[in-house]
Amino acid sequence: MQTSEFAKIWSKLSKDYRLHMENELAPTLTESQLTVLEVIQEQEKMKPSELTPLLATSPAAVTMLLDRMEKNDLITRERDSSDRRIVWVSISPKGREEVIRGLRIRDAFLSTVLSRISSHNQQLLLYLLGKITVVS
């Protein structure tokens, strides 16, 4: 079994990705914030509690992340008109601009990485990663 070799390669790729994203997204965005913006953009609006499992973190950490994002005008929060206990999170106009910028940065990095292998091997890699990925 090649698990230790896989772990080394995966760790290196993950580290390179995180470093690249943090450097390129700064100072207005982090990789976690990009993830939140991307998910909210798909849903239009979400409750903070819905983000907790997607980010694999605690409710307190999500609240702190959303606080920073609201302070930086990336998101807006508003109370539900029929149930004031519910808070909805949505993307601000600045957040929409930042998600576009962030996705361009991510796509450029991944294109550069994937360009090192043939188109056929890119398709094979996607297929194999799909086989080992747990879909929830």
C-alpha positions as CSV (number, residue, x, y, z in Angstrom):
1,M,0.0,0.0,0.0
2,Q,1.3,3.5,-0.9
3,T,-0.5,5.4,1.8
4,S,2.5,7.1,3.2
5,E,3.6,8.3,-0.2
6,F,0.0,9.5,-0.9
7,A,0.0,11.3,2.4
8,K,3.2,13.1,1.6
9,I,2.1,14.2,-1.8
10,W,-1.4,15.2,-0.6
11,S,0.1,17.2,2.3
12,K,2.5,19.0,0.0
13,L,-0.2,19.9,-2.5
14,S,-2.6,21.0,0.2
15,K,0.1,23.2,1.8
16,D,1.0,24.7,-1.6
17,Y,-2.7,25.4,-2.3
18,R,-3.3,27.0,1.1
19,L,-0.2,29.2,0.9
20,H,-1.0,30.4,-2.6
21,M,-4.6,31.1,-1.7
22,E,-3.8,33.0,1.5
23,N,-1.1,35.1,-0.3
24,E,-3.2,35.9,-3.3
25,L,-6.5,36.5,-1.5
26,A,-5.0,38.8,1.1
27,P,-5.7,41.4,2.4
28,T,-9.4,41.4,1.8
29,L,-10.2,37.7,1.8
30,T,-9.2,34.4,3.3
31,E,-9.6,30.9,1.9
32,S,-12.3,30.1,4.6
33,Q,-14.1,33.3,3.7
34,L,-14.0,32.4,0.0
35,T,-15.6,29.0,0.9
36,V,-18.4,30.8,2.8
37,L,-19.0,33.3,0.0
38,E,-19.1,30.5,-2.6
39,V,-21.6,28.4,-0.6
40,I,-23.9,31.4,0.2
41,Q,-23.8,32.5,-3.4
42,E,-25.2,29.1,-4.4
43,Q,-28.0,29.3,-1.8
44,E,-28.6,33.1,-2.0
45,K,-29.0,33.2,1.8
46,M,-28.3,30.8,4.7
47,K,-28.6,30.5,8.4
48,P,-25.2,30.6,10.2
49,S,-26.0,27.1,11.7
50,E,-26.1,25.7,8.1
51,L,-22.4,26.7,7.6
52,T,-21.1,24.9,10.6
53,P,-21.0,21.4,9.0
54,L,-19.8,22.7,5.7
55,L,-16.8,24.3,7.3
56,A,-16.2,21.4,9.7
57,T,-15.9,23.8,12.7
58,S,-17.7,25.0,15.7
59,P,-20.6,27.4,15.8
60,A,-18.5,29.9,17.8
61,A,-15.8,29.8,15.0
62,V,-18.5,30.3,12.4
63,T,-19.8,33.3,14.3
64,M,-16.3,34.8,14.6
65,L,-15.7,34.3,10.9
66,L,-19.0,35.9,10.0
67,D,-18.3,38.8,12.3
68,R,-15.0,39.5,10.4
69,M,-16.8,39.1,7.1
70,E,-19.6,41.5,8.1
71,K,-17.0,44.0,9.4
72,N,-15.2,43.8,6.0
73,D,-18.6,44.3,4.1
74,L,-18.4,40.8,2.5
75,I,-21.8,39.7,3.9
76,T,-24.9,41.1,5.4
77,R,-27.0,39.6,8.2
78,E,-30.7,40.3,8.7
79,R,-33.4,38.9,11.0
80,D,-36.2,36.9,9.5
81,S,-39.3,39.0,9.2
82,S,-41.6,36.3,10.6
83,D,-39.3,34.7,13.2
84,R,-36.9,37.2,14.7
85,R,-34.8,34.3,16.2
86,I,-33.6,33.4,12.7
87,V,-30.7,35.3,11.2
88,W,-30.1,35.1,7.4
89,V,-26.6,35.6,5.9
90,S,-26.3,36.9,2.4
91,I,-23.5,38.2,0.2
92,S,-23.0,41.9,-0.1
93,P,-22.1,43.6,-3.5
94,K,-18.4,43.7,-2.3
95,G,-18.6,40.0,-1.4
96,R,-19.9,39.2,-4.9
97,E,-16.9,41.0,-6.4
98,E,-14.5,39.1,-4.0
99,V,-15.9,35.7,-4.7
100,I,-15.4,36.3,-8.4
101,R,-11.8,37.4,-7.7
102,G,-11.2,34.4,-5.4
103,L,-12.5,31.9,-7.9
104,R,-10.3,33.3,-10.6
105,I,-7.3,33.0,-8.3
106,R,-8.2,29.4,-7.3
107,D,-8.9,28.4,-11.0
108,A,-5.6,29.9,-12.1
109,F,-3.6,27.9,-9.4
110,L,-5.4,24.7,-10.2
111,S,-4.9,25.2,-13.9
112,T,-1.2,25.7,-13.4
113,V,-0.9,22.5,-11.3
114,L,-3.0,20.4,-13.6
115,S,-1.2,21.7,-16.7
116,R,1.8,19.6,-15.6
117,I,-0.1,16.4,-16.7
118,S,-1.9,15.5,-20.0
119,S,-5.6,16.1,-20.5
120,H,-6.2,12.4,-20.4
121,N,-4.4,12.1,-17.1
122,Q,-6.4,15.1,-15.8
123,Q,-9.6,13.3,-16.6
124,L,-8.2,10.1,-15.0
125,L,-7.2,12.1,-11.8
126,L,-10.7,13.5,-11.5
127,Y,-12.2,10.1,-11.9
128,L,-9.9,8.5,-9.3
129,L,-10.4,11.4,-6.8
130,G,-14.1,11.0,-7.4
131,K,-13.8,7.3,-6.5
132,I,-12.2,8.0,-3.1
133,T,-14.3,11.0,-2.2
134,V,-17.1,10.5,0.2
135,V,-20.2,12.4,-1.2
136,S,-22.5,13.6,1.5
